[in-house]
Amino acid sequence: MASLHVAGAPVSSLASNNWCYLLNNFLPEQKINTHIGLSENPYISLHLHNEGKIKGSKRNKNALGNWILEMIIGPFTQEQGIDFTDQWKKKSRGIESRRNRGETLACQFNLKCYDRKIK
């Protein structure tokens, strides 16, 4: 799983908490280009999106195998994570807008933010 690290966020550091995550579909012809979710392990959620074992939206089925993990923000309790996810989705569409909104909210609430673009 080493190839799935996001800016130094090892899998072991994500255990036993809830984390909000941002996925990006890198196929430009797809209508669904981003997905924001909440999970105890975003790496497993990424794997499930790419393998087609999604319990949620079926709109993502056409984008199977094409998701990459862009950001992980947290940690949260389940209730806090749901609220944060809702706030993150508001007023943000597209990858750059959602990335900026996630960073802003993470700073506002003093949360850890692992970003794929940060080296």
Buried (B, 14 or more C-beta within 10 A) or exposed (E): EEEBBBEEBEBEEBEEBBBBBBBBBEEEEEEBBBBBBBBBBBBBBBBBBBEEEBEEEEEBEEBBEBBBBBBBBBBBEEEBBBEBBEBBBEEBEEBEEBBEBBBEBBEEEEBBBBBBEEE
